[in-house]
Amino acid sequence: MTPSESPEPSPPGLIESVRAVSSAPEPDRAGQRWGFGAFLLVEAVFILSAVFITAVGRINGASLSSSVSLVLIGSIVPSVLAAAVAVVITKVRGNGPVIDLRLQWTREDVATGLKLGILGLFLTYVAATIWAKAVGEENATSAVGELVTQASLPVSAAVVMFLYVCFIGPVCEEIIYRGLLWGAVERQGWNRWAAFGMTTVIFAISHLEPLRTTLLIVIAIPIGIARLITRRLGASIVAHVMNNFLPGLTLLLVTIGVIPA
């Protein structure tokens, strides 16, 4: 380094990045012709498809406690279908998912997502421990966990569920909540802090598990921060995948008998 050269500034840390988030309204989203109505439509697709699949299963004598196919289809299809509808909406009524949903990432986004994902694992462990003591061990389980336990999934189905919980589900949920819903909030002229707060709460409530709502809010905070400071969905997807990995792996190991239920 010559005397005239100065060292490159180091990238800001997570705390500095959060502090640097502006409270000013977001700029107009040119070309975006969708808003909260699009999110409500996607949520309706998710709920109605889940109800339809369950109803068809019951008509054919299947139940979530006895049918492996119904568990897999009922868990995976609604999320994938809803996320697909969200992507289609951005193509038909906007600029596509890369621009409207910020469905992109850089190497720095991946690093940020990994850091916040690790932080999220720690927060999740602490929050889940406190939550389990508050609600009782008999109630300290998720809807997916109950389905997997009740259905006694074979190894192949358990692997599929693991891939869904750890990878497919996080991508779909990020597209819906911190993609579509976040974009709908910003389109109203609200700032990123408002989008972060609203998506965090609605993400938790939309799981339709009242006992776990508070826990889900805590889980969602690091994931939302990843979206908040990078302005892109890639970081929050990575953080979400990291957060879901250990619970998904635990479900897999319990299902195949490595860990006792």
MIKOLRO-120240 format. One record per atom (N, C-alpha, C): x, y, z; residue in three letters. Coordinates in steps of 0.02 Angstrom, whole numbers, padded with zeros to 5 digits. Each point is the difference from the previous one (the first is absolute). Example, Ala and Ser with C-alpha at 12.3 -4.5 7.8 and 13.67 -1.06 7.14 Angstrom:
<pts>
u,v,w,aa
00660,-00284,00390,ALA
-00045,00059,00000,ALA
00045,00060,00000,ALA
-00018,00053,-00036,SER
00042,00059,00003,SER
-00039,00055,00037,SER
</pts>
This chain:
<pts>
u,v,w,aa
00042,-00060,00000,MET
-00042,00060,00000,MET
00044,00062,00000,MET
-00011,00046,-00047,THR
00038,00061,-00003,THR
-00027,00049,00051,THR
00042,00052,00019,PRO
-00023,00048,00051,PRO
-00064,00035,-00018,PRO
-00013,00007,-00067,SER
-00060,00037,-00021,SER
-00063,-00043,00003,SER
00009,-00067,00006,GLU
-00057,-00044,00000,GLU
-00025,-00008,00072,GLU
-00065,-00006,00006,SER
-00030,-00011,00065,SER
-00034,-00068,00000,SER
-00001,-00034,00057,PRO
-00031,-00066,00002,PRO
-00075,00004,-00013,PRO
-00027,-00053,-00032,GLU
-00072,-00001,-00014,GLU
-00038,-00006,00066,GLU
-00054,00038,00006,PRO
-00039,-00005,00062,PRO
-00030,-00069,00008,PRO
-00001,-00024,00061,SER
-00029,-00066,00012,SER
-00076,00005,-00003,SER
-00033,-00053,-00022,PRO
-00073,00002,-00004,PRO
-00031,00009,00069,PRO
-00056,00035,00004,PRO
-00032,00010,00066,PRO
-00024,-00064,00030,PRO
00000,-00004,00066,GLY
-00026,-00058,00035,GLY
-00076,00000,-00001,GLY
-00029,-00053,00030,LEU
-00073,-00006,-00001,LEU
-00033,00057,00038,LEU
00027,00017,00058,ILE
-00031,00053,00040,ILE
00003,00066,-00037,ILE
00058,00015,-00030,GLU
00007,00062,-00039,GLU
-00048,00001,-00060,GLU
-00008,-00058,-00031,SER
-00044,-00005,-00058,SER
-00073,00013,00019,SER
-00020,-00025,00059,VAL
-00068,00012,00023,VAL
-00010,00073,00017,VAL
00049,00030,00033,ARG
-00005,00070,00018,ARG
-00003,00045,-00062,ARG
00030,-00024,-00055,ALA
00003,00041,-00060,ALA
-00064,-00003,-00041,ALA
-00047,-00043,00020,VAL
-00063,-00005,-00038,VAL
-00038,00065,00006,VAL
-00019,00028,-00056,SER
-00034,00064,-00001,SER
-00073,-00009,00021,SER
-00026,00051,00034,SER
-00071,00000,00018,SER
-00041,00040,-00050,SER
00033,00022,-00054,ALA
-00036,00037,-00052,ALA
-00042,-00047,-00042,ALA
-00055,00024,-00029,PRO
-00040,-00043,-00044,PRO
00041,-00028,-00057,PRO
-00017,-00059,-00022,GLU
00034,-00030,-00057,GLU
-00020,00036,-00064,GLU
00045,00001,-00050,PRO
-00017,00033,-00064,PRO
-00055,-00038,-00036,PRO
-00034,00036,-00045,ASP
-00054,-00031,-00039,ASP
00026,-00062,-00037,ASP
-00041,-00052,-00001,ARG
00018,-00063,-00033,ARG
-00029,00002,-00070,ARG
00039,00028,-00047,ALA
-00023,00009,-00069,ALA
-00018,-00067,-00031,ALA
-00057,-00003,-00033,GLY
-00022,-00060,-00036,GLY
-00037,-00050,00042,GLY
-00001,00009,00066,GLN
-00036,-00048,00044,GLN
-00073,00021,00005,GLN
-00044,-00044,-00023,ARG
-00071,00015,00001,ARG
-00037,-00049,00046,ARG
00033,-00025,00049,TRP
-00031,-00044,00049,TRP
00017,00025,00070,TRP
-00043,-00020,00048,GLY
00010,00022,00069,GLY
-00027,-00051,00049,GLY
-00037,00025,00051,PHE
-00026,-00044,00052,PHE
-00050,-00050,-00028,PHE
-00036,00019,-00052,GLY
-00047,-00047,-00030,GLY
00034,-00063,-00026,GLY
00059,00008,-00027,ALA
00038,-00057,-00025,ALA
00019,-00047,00057,ALA
00021,00030,00056,PHE
00017,-00042,00058,PHE
-00061,-00037,00026,PHE
-00057,00034,00005,LEU
-00060,-00033,00024,LEU
-00021,-00057,-00046,LEU
00009,00010,-00066,LEU
-00016,-00053,-00048,LEU
00045,-00061,00011,LEU
00064,00013,00010,VAL
00047,-00055,00011,VAL
-00015,-00037,00065,VAL
-00017,00037,00053,GLU
-00019,-00032,00063,GLU
-00063,-00042,-00010,GLU
-00048,00025,-00039,ALA
-00061,-00038,-00013,ALA
00016,-00065,-00038,ALA
00045,00005,-00048,VAL
00021,-00060,-00037,VAL
00031,-00051,00047,VAL
00041,00023,00046,PHE
00032,-00046,00048,PHE
-00052,-00035,00043,PHE
-00045,00039,00031,ILE
-00048,-00028,00046,ILE
-00050,-00045,-00036,ILE
-00027,00024,-00056,LEU
-00051,-00039,-00035,LEU
00029,-00064,-00030,LEU
00061,00002,-00025,SER
00030,-00060,-00027,SER
00012,-00052,00056,SER
00020,00023,00059,ALA
00010,-00046,00056,ALA
-00067,-00031,00021,ALA
-00052,00041,00003,VAL
-00067,-00026,00017,VAL
-00024,-00049,-00052,VAL
00010,00016,-00064,PHE
-00022,-00043,-00055,PHE
00035,-00068,00002,PHE
00066,00001,00010,ILE
00038,-00062,00002,ILE
-00023,-00044,00058,ILE
-00011,00031,00058,THR
-00023,-00038,00059,THR
-00069,-00029,-00012,THR
-00044,00040,-00031,ALA
-00068,-00024,-00014,ALA
00000,-00058,-00049,ALA
00040,00005,-00053,VAL
00004,-00054,-00049,VAL
00027,-00063,00033,VAL
00049,00008,00044,GLY
00027,-00058,00035,GLY
-00053,-00034,00043,GLY
-00039,00040,00035,ARG
-00051,-00029,00044,ARG
-00054,-00035,-00041,ARG
-00018,00029,-00057,ILE
-00050,-00032,-00044,ILE
00023,-00069,-00022,ILE
00066,-00006,-00009,ASN
00028,-00063,-00022,ASN
00023,-00044,00058,ASN
-00021,00018,00060,GLY
00014,-00041,00059,GLY
00069,00009,00029,GLY
00036,00052,-00020,ALA
00068,00012,00026,ALA
-00003,00052,00055,ALA
00048,-00003,00046,SER
00006,00049,00053,SER
00073,00017,00009,SER
00013,00057,00033,LEU
00069,00022,00010,LEU
00038,-00047,00047,LEU
-00036,-00039,00040,SER
00034,-00045,00046,SER
00014,-00068,-00030,SER
-00027,-00013,-00061,SER
00009,-00067,-00029,SER
00027,00001,-00072,SER
-00004,00056,-00034,SER
00020,00003,-00071,SER
00064,00040,-00009,SER
00053,-00033,-00020,VAL
00064,00033,-00013,VAL
-00007,00049,-00058,VAL
-00035,-00022,-00052,SER
-00008,00043,-00059,SER
-00037,00064,00018,SER
-00052,-00006,00041,LEU
-00038,00059,00019,LEU
00042,00048,00042,LEU
00043,-00027,00044,VAL
00044,00043,00040,VAL
00048,00039,-00046,VAL
00030,-00035,-00047,LEU
00049,00032,-00045,LEU
-00034,00051,-00045,LEU
-00055,-00020,-00032,ILE
-00035,00045,-00046,ILE
-00029,00059,00038,ILE
-00032,-00013,00057,GLY
-00030,00053,00039,GLY
00049,00049,00029,GLY
00061,-00022,00012,SER
00052,00044,00028,SER
00035,00040,-00055,SER
00015,-00032,-00056,ILE
00043,00031,-00051,ILE
-00039,00040,-00052,ILE
-00053,-00029,-00026,VAL
-00035,00031,-00057,VAL
-00026,00070,00015,VAL
-00034,00013,00057,PRO
-00026,00068,00012,PRO
00055,00053,-00001,PRO
00056,-00013,00032,SER
00054,00049,00001,SER
00029,00013,-00069,SER
00013,-00055,-00037,VAL
00029,00007,-00067,VAL
-00049,00035,-00046,VAL
-00064,-00018,00004,LEU
-00051,00030,-00043,LEU
-00007,00075,00015,LEU
-00002,00018,00064,ALA
-00006,00070,00019,ALA
00060,00041,-00023,ALA
00060,-00027,00008,ALA
00060,00035,-00022,ALA
00001,00008,-00076,ALA
-00023,-00052,-00035,ALA
-00003,00003,-00073,ALA
-00049,00055,-00023,ALA
-00057,00005,00034,VAL
-00048,00052,-00017,VAL
00030,00069,00013,VAL
00039,00007,00053,ALA
00033,00064,00015,ALA
00048,00019,-00057,ALA
00038,-00048,-00024,VAL
00047,00013,-00054,VAL
-00038,00020,-00064,VAL
-00054,-00036,-00015,VAL
-00040,00015,-00059,VAL
-00029,00071,00003,VAL
-00023,00020,00059,ILE
-00027,00067,00009,ILE
00051,00053,-00018,ILE
00062,-00011,00022,THR
00052,00050,-00015,THR
00016,00003,-00074,THR
-00009,-00056,-00034,LYS
00012,-00001,-00073,LYS
-00056,00034,-00038,LYS
-00062,-00011,00024,VAL
-00059,00026,-00036,VAL
-00013,00073,00019,VAL
00011,00017,00063,ARG
-00017,00067,00024,ARG
00061,00041,00022,ARG
00059,-00022,-00019,GLY
00059,00037,00021,GLY
00060,-00013,-00043,GLY
00058,-00001,00032,ASN
00063,-00006,-00036,ASN
00032,-00068,00007,ASN
-00036,-00047,00030,GLY
00028,-00066,00011,GLY
00029,-00007,00070,GLY
00014,-00061,00022,PRO
00022,-00012,00069,PRO
00068,00028,00017,PRO
00045,00004,-00048,VAL
00067,00025,00015,VAL
-00003,00073,00022,VAL
-00039,00040,-00034,ILE
-00005,00071,00016,ILE
-00052,00012,00055,ILE
-00060,-00026,-00008,ASP
-00054,00016,00047,ASP
00009,-00034,00068,ASP
00023,-00063,00000,LEU
00008,-00036,00063,LEU
00072,00003,00026,LEU
00044,00033,-00039,ARG
00071,00002,00018,ARG
00028,-00071,00007,ARG
-00021,-00044,-00046,LEU
00021,-00070,00003,LEU
00069,-00007,-00033,LEU
00049,00022,00036,GLN
00069,00000,-00023,GLN
00046,00001,00060,GLN
00064,-00015,-00010,TRP
00048,00004,00055,TRP
00070,00008,-00026,TRP
00042,00024,00044,THR
00071,00007,-00013,THR
00038,-00044,00050,THR
00065,-00004,-00008,ARG
00041,-00038,00047,ARG
-00007,00029,00070,ARG
-00004,00066,00004,GLU
-00008,00032,00066,GLU
-00067,-00017,00031,GLU
-00052,-00007,-00042,ASP
-00066,-00018,00026,ASP
00002,-00070,00031,ASP
00035,-00046,-00034,VAL
00006,-00068,00027,VAL
00035,00001,00067,VAL
00054,00039,00005,ALA
00037,00005,00063,ALA
-00044,00030,00055,ALA
-00038,00052,-00018,THR
-00046,00031,00049,THR
-00053,-00049,00022,THR
-00028,-00037,-00048,GLY
-00051,-00050,00017,GLY
00027,-00055,00045,GLY
00062,-00021,-00012,LEU
00030,-00052,00043,LEU
00010,00026,00071,LEU
00025,00061,00006,LYS
00011,00029,00067,LYS
-00065,00007,00038,LYS
-00051,00026,-00034,LEU
-00064,00010,00035,LEU
-00036,-00067,00010,LEU
00013,-00048,-00044,GLY
-00028,-00067,00010,GLY
00028,-00033,00062,GLY
00065,00008,00011,ILE
00032,-00027,00061,ILE
-00027,00035,00062,ILE
-00006,00067,-00005,LEU
-00030,00037,00055,LEU
-00071,-00023,00013,LEU
-00037,-00013,-00055,GLY
-00069,-00024,00007,GLY
-00005,-00067,00034,GLY
00048,-00045,-00014,LEU
00000,-00065,00033,LEU
00007,00008,00075,LEU
00045,00045,00021,PHE
00010,00012,00071,PHE
-00064,00029,00031,PHE
-00029,00051,-00032,LEU
-00060,00031,00026,LEU
-00058,-00050,00003,LEU
-00004,-00041,-00053,THR
-00054,-00050,-00003,THR
00007,-00050,00058,THR
00061,-00022,00013,TYR
00011,-00048,00054,TYR
-00021,00030,00067,TYR
00023,00061,00013,VAL
-00017,00033,00063,VAL
-00076,00011,00005,VAL
-00029,00028,-00054,ALA
-00071,00015,00001,ALA
-00042,-00064,00005,ALA
00021,-00053,-00036,ALA
-00038,-00062,00002,ALA
00003,-00033,00069,ALA
00057,00006,00034,THR
00006,-00027,00068,THR
-00048,00035,00048,THR
00000,00067,-00005,ILE
-00045,00039,00043,ILE
-00073,-00014,-00018,ILE
-00014,-00004,-00064,TRP
-00069,-00011,-00024,TRP
-00025,-00069,00022,TRP
00043,-00052,-00005,ALA
-00020,-00067,00020,ALA
-00018,-00003,00074,ALA
00038,00036,00041,LYS
-00016,00002,00072,LYS
-00066,00037,00012,LYS
-00014,00049,-00041,ALA
-00060,00040,00009,ALA
-00063,-00038,-00020,ALA
00003,-00037,-00056,VAL
-00060,-00034,-00026,VAL
-00003,-00073,00021,VAL
00056,-00027,00027,GLY
00001,-00070,00019,GLY
00030,-00043,-00055,GLY
00038,-00050,00019,GLU
00034,-00043,-00049,GLU
-00049,-00034,-00048,GLU
-00060,-00017,00025,GLU
-00048,-00035,-00042,GLU
-00026,00044,-00056,GLU
00004,00066,00008,ASN
-00024,00046,-00052,ASN
00057,00030,-00041,ASN
00062,-00016,00018,ALA
00058,00032,-00032,ALA
00021,-00037,-00063,ALA
-00043,00005,-00050,THR
00015,-00030,-00064,THR
-00032,00041,-00055,THR
00025,-00007,-00061,SER
-00028,00037,-00057,SER
-00051,-00043,-00035,SER
-00038,00031,-00045,ALA
-00050,-00037,-00038,ALA
00034,-00052,-00045,ALA
00056,00019,-00030,VAL
00036,-00048,-00043,VAL
00026,-00057,00042,VAL
00027,00016,00059,GLY
00026,-00053,00044,GLY
-00054,-00050,00019,GLY
-00060,00026,00016,GLU
-00055,-00044,00018,GLU
-00019,-00045,-00059,GLU
-00002,00029,-00061,LEU
-00018,-00039,-00058,LEU
00049,-00057,-00012,LEU
00064,00017,00004,VAL
00052,-00050,-00011,VAL
-00004,-00056,00051,VAL
-00012,00018,00063,THR
-00004,-00050,00053,THR
-00061,-00045,-00008,THR
-00058,00031,-00015,GLN
-00062,-00037,-00006,GLN
00001,-00048,-00060,GLN
00030,00022,-00055,ALA
-00004,-00038,-00062,ALA
00051,-00056,-00004,ALA
00051,00000,00044,SER
00053,-00051,-00001,SER
00028,-00007,-00070,SER
00031,00052,-00025,LEU
00024,00002,-00068,LEU
00055,-00050,-00012,LEU
00000,-00033,-00059,PRO
00057,-00041,-00019,PRO
00060,00044,-00015,PRO
00059,-00031,-00007,VAL
00061,00038,-00009,VAL
-00003,00046,-00061,VAL
-00025,-00025,-00056,SER
-00002,00041,-00061,SER
-00044,00062,00010,SER
-00057,-00009,00031,ALA
-00045,00057,00013,ALA
00031,00047,00051,ALA
00036,-00027,00049,ALA
00033,00043,00050,ALA
00053,00043,-00033,ALA
00036,-00027,-00048,VAL
00051,00038,-00036,VAL
-00033,00057,-00040,VAL
-00057,-00016,-00033,VAL
-00036,00051,-00037,VAL
-00023,00056,00047,VAL
-00026,-00019,00058,MET
-00023,00050,00048,MET
00059,00042,00026,MET
00057,-00033,00010,PHE
00060,00037,00020,PHE
00019,00052,-00052,PHE
-00001,-00019,-00063,LEU
00017,00047,-00054,LEU
-00050,00058,-00003,LEU
-00063,-00016,00014,TYR
-00051,00053,00000,TYR
00011,00048,00058,TYR
00008,-00027,00060,VAL
00007,00042,00060,VAL
00063,00044,-00005,VAL
00054,-00029,-00025,CYS
00064,00036,00001,CYS
00012,00044,-00061,CYS
-00029,-00017,-00058,PHE
00018,00036,-00060,PHE
-00062,00027,-00039,PHE
-00045,-00044,-00018,ILE
-00057,00021,-00041,ILE
-00045,00048,00038,ILE
-00017,-00018,00061,GLY
-00044,00042,00041,GLY
00028,00070,00011,GLY
00063,00006,00022,PRO
00028,00067,00009,PRO
-00001,00044,-00062,PRO
00016,-00029,-00058,VAL
-00002,00039,-00062,VAL
-00071,00025,-00014,VAL
-00049,-00045,00007,CYS
-00069,00018,-00014,CYS
-00025,00054,00049,CYS
00015,-00009,00065,GLU
-00023,00048,00049,GLU
00034,00068,-00008,GLU
00062,00001,-00019,GLU
00034,00064,-00011,GLU
-00030,00036,-00060,GLU
-00016,-00036,-00053,ILE
-00032,00031,-00058,ILE
-00066,00031,00020,ILE
-00038,-00034,00041,ILE
-00067,00024,00019,ILE
00003,00058,00049,ILE
00041,-00006,00053,TYR
-00003,00049,00055,TYR
00051,00056,-00008,TYR
00064,-00018,-00006,ARG
00049,00054,-00006,ARG
00015,00018,-00072,ARG
-00040,-00030,-00046,GLY
00002,00020,-00069,GLY
-00064,00038,-00018,GLY
-00055,-00036,-00005,LEU
-00064,00030,-00022,LEU
-00028,00048,00052,LEU
-00006,-00022,00062,LEU
-00029,00043,00052,LEU
00046,00060,00012,LEU
00064,-00010,00004,TRP
00048,00055,00011,TRP
-00008,00052,-00056,TRP
-00004,-00024,-00062,GLY
-00008,00046,-00057,GLY
-00066,00037,00003,GLY
-00053,-00033,00024,ALA
-00065,00034,00006,ALA
00003,00056,00051,ALA
00036,-00012,00056,VAL
00008,00051,00051,VAL
00039,00060,-00027,VAL
00055,-00014,-00034,GLU
00041,00054,-00027,GLU
-00037,00040,-00053,GLU
-00044,-00033,-00036,ARG
-00037,00036,-00052,ARG
-00045,00054,00029,ARG
-00019,-00008,00064,GLN
-00041,00050,00033,GLN
00040,00061,00020,GLN
00065,00000,-00012,GLY
00041,00056,00019,GLY
00027,-00006,00070,GLY
-00007,-00059,00031,TRP
00026,-00010,00067,TRP
00073,-00020,-00004,TRP
00037,00009,00055,ASN
00071,-00015,-00001,ASN
00013,-00073,00014,ASN
00064,-00018,-00002,ARG
00020,-00070,00009,ARG
-00014,-00026,00071,ARG
00003,00045,00049,TRP
-00015,-00022,00069,TRP
-00073,-00022,00006,TRP
-00044,00037,-00034,ALA
-00071,-00019,00001,ALA
-00009,-00067,-00034,ALA
00034,-00010,-00056,ALA
-00005,-00064,-00036,ALA
00027,-00057,00043,ALA
00055,00013,00034,PHE
00030,-00051,00045,PHE
-00049,-00019,00055,PHE
-00029,00050,00033,GLY
-00046,-00014,00055,GLY
-00062,-00037,-00022,GLY
-00030,00024,-00055,MET
-00063,-00031,-00022,MET
00011,-00071,-00025,MET
00053,-00011,-00039,THR
00011,-00067,-00027,THR
00019,-00049,00056,THR
00035,00024,00050,THR
00019,-00044,00056,THR
-00062,-00024,00037,THR
-00045,00045,00015,VAL
-00061,-00019,00037,VAL
-00046,-00043,-00043,VAL
-00012,00021,-00062,ILE
-00046,-00038,-00043,ILE
00028,-00069,-00016,ILE
00066,-00004,-00009,PHE
00032,-00065,-00011,PHE
-00016,-00048,00057,PHE
00005,00025,00061,ALA
-00013,-00041,00059,ALA
-00074,-00020,00005,ALA
-00043,00049,-00010,ILE
-00072,-00014,00005,ILE
-00024,-00048,-00055,ILE
00028,00007,-00059,SER
-00023,-00039,-00058,SER
00014,-00075,00006,SER
00041,-00020,00047,HIS
00011,-00071,00011,HIS
-00060,-00033,00033,HIS
-00047,00040,00026,LEU
-00062,-00025,00030,LEU
00014,-00049,00057,LEU
00051,00017,00040,GLU
00016,-00039,00060,GLU
00002,00049,00058,GLU
-00057,00015,00031,PRO
-00004,00053,00051,PRO
00051,-00007,00057,PRO
00011,-00062,00022,LEU
00047,-00010,00055,LEU
00071,00019,-00019,LEU
00017,-00007,-00064,ARG
00068,00012,-00022,ARG
00011,00070,-00029,ARG
-00051,00042,00000,THR
00006,00065,-00033,THR
00058,00042,00028,THR
00003,00004,00066,THR
00054,00039,00031,THR
00068,-00028,-00018,THR
00007,-00066,00002,LEU
00063,-00033,-00018,LEU
00017,00014,-00072,LEU
-00049,-00003,-00044,LEU
00012,00012,-00071,LEU
00022,00072,-00014,LEU
-00025,00047,00039,ILE
00022,00070,-00007,ILE
00074,00005,00015,ILE
00022,-00033,00054,VAL
00071,00001,00018,VAL
00042,-00032,-00055,VAL
-00024,-00057,-00025,ILE
00036,-00035,-00054,ILE
00006,00043,-00062,ILE
-00053,00039,-00014,ALA
-00002,00039,-00062,ALA
00044,00063,00003,ALA
00018,00023,00059,ILE
00037,00063,00005,ILE
00067,-00001,-00037,ILE
00045,-00049,00013,PRO
00063,-00001,-00038,PRO
-00010,-00007,-00076,PRO
-00051,-00039,-00019,ILE
-00014,-00009,-00071,ILE
-00021,00067,-00031,ILE
-00043,00036,00035,GLY
-00022,00065,-00025,GLY
00057,00051,-00002,GLY
00045,-00003,00049,ILE
00057,00046,00001,ILE
00044,-00011,-00061,ILE
00008,-00063,-00021,ALA
00038,-00014,-00060,ALA
-00029,00035,-00060,ALA
-00066,-00002,-00006,ARG
-00034,00036,-00056,ARG
00005,00075,00010,ARG
-00003,00022,00062,LEU
-00001,00071,00016,LEU
00065,00034,-00021,LEU
00057,-00029,00017,ILE
00064,00034,-00011,ILE
00029,-00012,-00069,ILE
-00021,-00054,-00034,THR
00027,-00012,-00067,THR
-00047,00024,-00056,THR
-00064,00008,00017,ARG
-00052,00017,-00049,ARG
-00011,-00054,-00053,ARG
00025,-00059,00013,ARG
-00009,-00055,-00048,ARG
-00023,-00062,00036,ARG
-00034,-00043,-00038,LEU
-00031,-00060,00028,LEU
00050,-00055,00012,LEU
00056,00002,-00036,GLY
00049,-00054,00007,GLY
00025,-00009,00071,GLY
00015,00055,00034,ALA
00026,-00004,00068,ALA
-00051,-00030,00048,ALA
-00063,00019,-00008,SER
-00051,-00026,00045,SER
-00015,-00074,-00015,SER
00007,-00020,-00063,ILE
-00009,-00071,-00017,ILE
00055,-00041,00034,ILE
00062,00023,-00004,VAL
00056,-00036,00031,VAL
-00011,-00004,00076,VAL
-00019,00056,00031,ALA
-00012,00001,00072,ALA
-00057,-00047,00019,ALA
-00052,-00002,-00041,HIS
-00057,-00044,00014,HIS
00019,-00073,-00006,HIS
00039,-00016,-00052,VAL
00024,-00069,-00008,VAL
00042,-00021,00060,VAL
00045,00044,00021,MET
00042,-00015,00058,MET
-00043,-00012,00062,MET
-00050,00041,00009,ASN
-00043,-00005,00059,ASN
-00040,-00065,00001,ASN
-00020,-00024,-00059,ASN
-00041,-00060,-00005,ASN
00040,-00064,-00001,ASN
00066,00005,-00010,PHE
00039,-00060,-00013,PHE
00001,-00048,00060,PHE
00016,00025,00059,LEU
00003,-00044,00058,LEU
-00067,-00031,00018,LEU
-00056,00041,00001,PRO
-00065,-00032,00013,PRO
-00018,-00051,-00053,PRO
00015,00015,-00064,GLY
-00014,-00047,-00053,GLY
00040,-00064,00007,GLY
00064,00007,00017,LEU
00043,-00058,00010,LEU
-00024,-00041,00059,LEU
-00021,00033,00053,THR
-00026,-00035,00059,THR
-00061,-00041,-00018,THR
-00047,00030,-00038,LEU
-00059,-00037,-00021,LEU
00019,-00061,-00041,LEU
00049,00008,-00044,LEU
00023,-00056,-00041,LEU
00028,-00056,00043,LEU
00043,00018,00047,LEU
00032,-00051,00043,LEU
-00050,-00034,00046,LEU
-00050,00038,00023,VAL
-00053,-00031,00041,VAL
-00040,-00049,-00041,VAL
-00016,00021,-00062,THR
-00042,-00043,-00043,THR
00034,-00065,-00018,THR
00065,00002,-00013,ILE
00035,-00061,-00019,ILE
00026,-00039,00061,ILE
-00014,00025,00060,GLY
00016,-00037,00061,GLY
00068,00011,00028,GLY
00039,00047,-00027,VAL
00066,00013,00027,VAL
-00005,00034,00068,VAL
-00050,00045,00006,ILE
-00013,00034,00063,ILE
-00069,-00023,00025,ILE
-00007,-00019,00063,PRO
-00066,-00022,00025,PRO
-00050,00057,-00001,PRO
-00062,-00015,-00016,ALA
-00053,00051,-00002,ALA
-00016,00025,00069,ALA
</pts>
